[in-house]
């Protein structure tokens, strides 16, 4: 099967931790391992009419405005993989969708999403939550949607002592990895929750100067059990995953929680938001939090810290949530809809 994948041009200026790019690249590599011809399509290269079985675009919205109208006949199937990270109620989402369809001069993101979803042959959703938003929020035919869960690569050999020694870490610690000054990642509340417990918390990833970073640094100075690291290479990150006791991702919303899946694959317990897709991935094997409640986050962290380390989550992830399994599900979805 010949498959084209399209990412927004704006990702040119995004950092290496962009989760949408990571999803697309991991799925592309898994599709190639399965023997398929995958093209990462480049807007700087004019399309020459080459036939494709599938062209799939990620994210959607204004980043791909009008793409559904430019599909050539040589593309057998156009696939939309939206990224909808919001806790808005479906009725408010429907209202925004309708406002975007009242006139050709007023546009809303949900309105553009709906047009792209309706004019594509297939819509790939990362979770039941995202599928409900597509069907009930945008009014898309459920027969056009498929749920394809994301995954992880199989863990590589990692030296837990490398991270401990390099960064002078405790034997046991909590870990958070993200673009941690994004307000959606909710790191200020995480620090407010963990600081009074005395548990050591390591925060790694990319950060931008501004009030969020200032607040996190102020709290870290106040409590003394918070350590901020910068962006880490893969070897360092895997070492931290292996060494940490609990991985914490109490975001306002997560589509998947890829970093939490990666940490789980190395054996970490997980504390994660209840909002969005995580329940489809971590089932009953993680501690879920209300991200708006500092006490909810603190209680979940304490439970995870004190719980027996049984390894059931790691087993679940490695048996059910690899990128190869994700690619297999994606191919099955393609084939069902190409056949119809």
C-alpha positions as CSV (number, residue, x, y, z in Angstrom):
1,X,0.0,0.0,0.0
2,X,1.3,3.5,-0.8
3,X,0.6,5.9,2.0
4,X,1.2,9.7,2.1
5,X,1.4,11.5,5.5
6,X,1.0,15.2,5.9
7,X,2.0,17.4,8.9
8,X,1.2,21.2,9.2
9,X,3.9,23.5,7.9
10,X,3.9,25.3,11.3
11,X,5.6,22.3,12.8
12,X,8.8,23.6,11.2
13,X,9.2,25.9,14.2
14,X,8.0,23.5,16.9
15,X,10.4,21.8,19.3
16,X,11.5,18.2,19.3
17,X,8.9,17.3,21.9
18,X,5.9,17.9,19.6
19,X,3.5,15.0,20.3
20,X,1.7,15.1,17.0
21,X,4.9,14.9,15.1
22,X,6.0,12.0,17.3
23,X,2.8,10.2,16.7
24,X,3.1,10.6,12.9
25,X,6.7,9.6,12.8
26,X,6.3,6.5,15.0
27,X,3.3,5.3,13.0
28,X,5.2,6.0,9.7
29,X,8.1,3.9,10.9
30,X,5.8,1.1,12.0
31,X,4.0,1.1,8.6
32,X,7.3,0.9,6.9
33,X,8.3,-2.1,9.1
34,X,5.1,-3.7,7.9
35,X,6.3,-3.4,4.3
36,X,4.3,-0.4,3.1
37,X,5.6,2.5,1.0
38,X,5.2,5.6,3.2
39,X,5.9,9.1,1.9
40,X,6.3,12.1,4.2
41,X,4.8,14.6,1.9
42,X,6.5,18.0,1.5
43,X,4.7,21.2,0.5
44,X,7.9,22.5,-1.1
45,X,7.6,19.7,-3.6
46,X,4.8,20.1,-6.1
47,X,2.4,17.0,-6.3
48,X,2.9,15.4,-9.7
49,X,-0.2,13.2,-9.8
50,X,1.5,10.1,-8.4
51,X,-1.2,7.6,-7.3
52,X,-1.7,6.9,-3.6
53,X,-3.9,4.4,-1.9
54,X,-4.1,6.7,1.2
55,X,-3.2,10.2,2.1
56,X,-3.6,11.1,5.8
57,X,-3.3,14.5,7.3
58,X,-2.7,15.2,11.0
59,X,-4.1,17.8,13.3
60,X,-6.6,19.6,10.9
61,X,-8.2,22.9,11.5
62,X,-6.8,26.1,10.0
63,X,-3.3,24.4,9.7
64,X,-4.8,22.4,6.8
65,X,-7.6,24.8,5.6
66,X,-9.0,23.6,2.3
67,X,-7.1,20.4,2.0
68,X,-10.3,18.4,1.6
69,X,-11.1,20.5,-1.5
70,X,-7.8,19.9,-3.3
71,X,-7.8,16.1,-3.2
72,X,-6.8,14.8,-6.7
73,X,-8.4,11.8,-8.4
74,X,-5.1,9.8,-8.0
75,X,-5.6,9.7,-4.2
76,X,-8.0,6.8,-3.6
77,X,-8.8,7.7,0.0
78,X,-8.3,10.9,2.1
79,X,-7.9,10.3,5.8
80,X,-8.2,12.9,8.6
81,X,-6.4,12.3,11.9
82,X,-7.7,15.2,14.1
83,X,-6.0,16.3,17.3
84,X,-8.8,17.6,19.6
85,X,-7.4,18.4,23.0
86,X,-10.3,20.2,24.8
87,X,-12.7,19.6,27.7
88,X,-15.4,21.8,26.2
89,X,-18.9,20.2,26.5
90,X,-20.3,18.7,23.3
91,X,-23.1,21.2,23.1
92,X,-20.7,24.1,23.2
93,X,-18.6,22.4,20.6
94,X,-21.7,22.0,18.4
95,X,-22.6,25.6,18.9
96,X,-19.1,26.7,17.7
97,X,-19.4,24.4,14.8
98,X,-22.7,25.9,13.7
99,X,-21.4,29.4,14.1
100,X,-18.7,28.5,11.7
101,X,-21.2,27.4,9.1
102,X,-23.6,30.3,9.2
103,X,-21.8,32.3,6.5
104,X,-18.8,32.0,4.3
105,X,-17.1,35.0,6.1
106,X,-17.2,33.6,9.6
107,X,-14.9,30.7,10.5
108,X,-14.4,28.7,13.7
109,X,-11.9,25.8,14.4
110,X,-14.8,23.3,15.0
111,X,-16.5,24.5,11.8
112,X,-13.3,23.8,9.8
113,X,-12.9,20.5,11.6
114,X,-16.4,19.5,10.6
115,X,-15.9,20.3,6.9
116,X,-12.6,18.4,6.8
117,X,-14.1,15.4,8.6
118,X,-17.2,15.3,6.4
119,X,-15.3,15.6,3.2
120,X,-12.7,13.0,4.1
121,X,-13.3,9.3,3.5
122,X,-12.2,8.2,7.0
123,X,-11.6,9.9,10.4
124,X,-9.0,8.3,12.7
125,X,-9.6,9.0,16.4
126,X,-7.1,8.4,19.2
127,X,-9.7,7.4,21.9
128,X,-13.4,7.0,22.6
129,X,-13.4,10.5,24.0
130,X,-12.1,12.0,20.7
131,X,-14.5,9.9,18.7
132,X,-17.5,11.2,20.7
133,X,-16.3,14.7,20.1
134,X,-16.1,14.0,16.3
135,X,-19.6,12.3,16.2
136,X,-21.6,14.2,18.8
137,X,-19.7,17.5,18.7
138,X,-19.2,17.9,15.0
139,X,-22.1,15.8,13.7
140,X,-19.9,13.4,11.7
141,X,-21.3,10.0,10.6
142,X,-20.0,7.4,13.1
143,X,-19.6,5.0,10.2
144,X,-16.8,7.2,8.9
145,X,-14.8,7.0,12.2
146,X,-12.3,4.5,13.5
147,X,-10.5,4.4,16.8
148,X,-6.8,3.6,16.5
149,X,-4.8,3.7,19.7
150,X,-1.3,5.1,19.8
151,X,1.6,3.2,21.2
152,X,5.2,2.9,22.3
153,X,8.4,1.5,21.0
154,X,9.7,-1.6,22.8
155,X,11.9,-0.3,25.6
156,X,15.7,-0.5,25.1
157,X,18.3,-1.3,27.6
158,X,18.7,1.7,29.9
159,X,21.0,2.4,32.8
160,X,19.0,3.8,35.7
161,X,22.2,4.8,37.6
162,X,23.3,7.1,34.8
163,X,20.5,9.6,35.5
164,X,20.8,9.3,39.2
165,X,24.5,10.0,39.2
166,X,24.5,12.7,36.5
167,X,21.7,14.7,38.1
168,X,22.4,13.7,41.8
169,X,18.9,12.1,42.2
170,X,17.4,10.2,45.1
171,X,17.0,6.4,44.8
172,X,13.2,6.9,44.4
173,X,11.7,10.0,42.8
174,X,8.6,11.2,40.9
175,X,9.1,12.2,37.2
176,X,7.3,14.6,34.8
177,X,8.4,15.2,31.2
178,X,6.7,17.7,28.9
179,X,6.9,21.1,27.4
180,X,6.2,22.0,31.0
181,X,5.5,25.7,30.7
182,X,2.4,25.0,28.6
183,X,-0.5,25.7,30.8
184,X,-2.3,22.6,29.6
185,X,0.5,20.5,31.2
186,X,-0.6,21.8,34.6
187,X,2.8,21.7,36.2
188,X,2.2,24.5,38.6
189,X,-0.5,22.5,40.3
190,X,1.7,19.4,40.2
191,X,4.4,21.2,42.1
192,X,1.9,22.7,44.5
193,X,0.6,19.2,45.2
194,X,4.0,17.4,45.5
195,X,6.0,20.1,47.3
196,X,4.4,19.7,50.8
197,X,4.8,15.9,50.6
198,X,8.6,16.0,50.5
199,X,8.7,13.4,47.7
200,X,11.5,14.3,45.3
201,X,10.0,15.5,41.9
202,X,12.1,15.7,38.8
203,X,10.7,17.9,35.9
204,X,12.3,17.6,32.5
205,X,11.6,18.9,29.0
206,X,11.4,22.1,27.2
207,X,10.4,25.4,28.8
208,X,9.8,29.0,27.6
209,X,10.6,32.0,29.7
210,X,7.5,33.7,31.2
211,X,5.2,33.7,34.2
212,X,4.6,30.0,34.3
213,X,8.3,29.2,34.4
214,X,8.8,31.9,37.0
215,X,6.1,30.4,39.2
216,X,7.5,26.9,38.9
217,X,11.0,28.1,39.8
218,X,9.7,30.0,42.7
219,X,7.9,27.0,44.1
220,X,10.9,24.8,43.5
221,X,13.0,27.2,45.5
222,X,10.4,27.3,48.3
223,X,10.1,23.5,48.7
224,X,13.5,22.2,48.0
225,X,12.4,18.8,46.7
226,X,11.8,19.9,43.1
227,X,14.5,19.6,40.5
228,X,14.2,21.2,37.0
229,X,16.1,19.7,34.1
230,X,16.3,20.9,30.5
231,X,15.5,19.0,27.3
232,X,17.1,15.5,27.5
233,X,18.4,13.2,24.8
234,X,16.8,9.7,24.4
235,X,19.4,7.9,26.4
236,X,19.0,10.3,29.4
237,X,15.2,10.1,29.1
238,X,15.2,6.3,29.1
239,X,17.4,6.3,32.1
240,X,15.0,8.6,34.0
241,X,12.1,6.4,33.0
242,X,13.8,3.3,34.3
243,X,14.9,5.0,37.5
244,X,11.7,6.8,38.5
245,X,9.2,5.4,40.9
246,X,6.1,7.2,39.6
247,X,5.5,9.2,36.4
248,X,3.1,12.1,36.8
249,X,1.1,13.7,34.0
250,X,-1.9,15.6,35.6
251,X,-2.6,17.7,32.4
252,X,-5.8,19.6,31.9
253,X,-6.4,17.3,28.9
254,X,-4.4,14.6,27.2
255,X,-5.2,12.9,23.9
256,X,-3.0,9.9,24.8
257,X,-0.2,10.8,27.2
258,X,2.6,9.4,25.1
259,X,5.4,10.2,27.6
260,X,3.4,8.4,30.3
261,X,3.0,5.3,28.1
262,X,6.8,5.4,27.5
263,X,7.5,5.6,31.2
264,X,5.1,2.8,31.9
265,X,6.9,0.6,29.3
266,X,10.0,1.0,31.5
267,X,8.1,0.0,34.6
268,X,7.0,3.3,36.2
269,X,3.7,3.6,38.0
270,X,1.5,6.4,36.5
271,X,-0.5,9.3,37.8
272,X,-2.5,10.9,35.0
273,X,-5.4,13.1,34.1
274,X,-8.8,11.6,33.8
275,X,-9.6,14.1,31.0
276,X,-9.4,12.9,27.4
277,X,-8.0,9.7,26.1
278,X,-5.9,8.2,29.0
279,X,-8.6,5.9,30.4
280,X,-8.5,4.0,27.0
281,X,-4.8,3.4,27.4
282,X,-4.1,3.0,31.1
283,X,-7.5,1.3,31.9
284,X,-7.7,0.6,35.7
285,X,-3.9,0.4,36.1
286,X,-3.1,4.1,36.8
287,X,-4.1,6.7,39.3
288,X,-6.4,9.2,37.7
289,X,-6.7,12.8,38.9
290,X,-9.0,15.8,38.6
291,X,-6.4,18.2,37.1
292,X,-8.1,21.3,38.6
293,X,-7.7,20.0,42.2
294,X,-4.3,20.2,43.9
295,X,-5.6,17.8,46.6
296,X,-6.7,15.2,44.0
297,X,-3.2,15.3,42.5
298,X,-1.6,15.0,45.9
299,X,-3.7,12.1,47.0
300,X,-3.1,10.2,43.7
301,X,0.7,10.8,44.0
302,X,0.7,9.5,47.6
303,X,-1.3,6.4,46.6
304,X,1.0,5.6,43.7
305,X,4.1,6.2,45.8
306,X,3.0,3.8,48.5
307,X,1.4,1.1,46.2
308,X,3.1,-2.2,45.6
309,X,5.1,-2.2,42.4
310,X,3.5,-5.1,40.6
311,X,4.4,-4.5,36.9
312,X,0.8,-5.0,35.6
313,X,0.8,-1.7,33.8
314,X,4.1,-2.4,32.1
315,X,2.8,-5.8,30.9
316,X,-0.5,-4.2,29.6
317,X,1.4,-1.6,27.6
318,X,3.9,-4.0,26.1
319,X,1.2,-6.5,25.2
320,X,-1.4,-4.2,23.8
321,X,0.0,-0.7,23.0
322,X,3.1,-0.9,20.7
323,X,3.5,1.2,17.6
324,X,3.4,-2.0,15.5
325,X,0.0,-2.8,16.9
326,X,-1.1,0.8,16.3
327,X,0.0,0.5,12.6
328,X,-1.8,-2.8,12.3
329,X,-5.0,-1.3,13.5
330,X,-4.5,1.7,11.2
331,X,-4.0,-0.6,8.2
332,X,-7.1,-2.6,9.0
333,X,-9.1,0.7,9.2
334,X,-7.7,1.7,5.8
335,X,-8.6,-1.6,4.2
336,X,-12.1,-1.6,5.6
337,X,-12.9,1.8,4.1
338,X,-11.0,1.3,0.9
339,X,-13.1,-1.8,0.4
340,X,-16.3,0.1,1.0
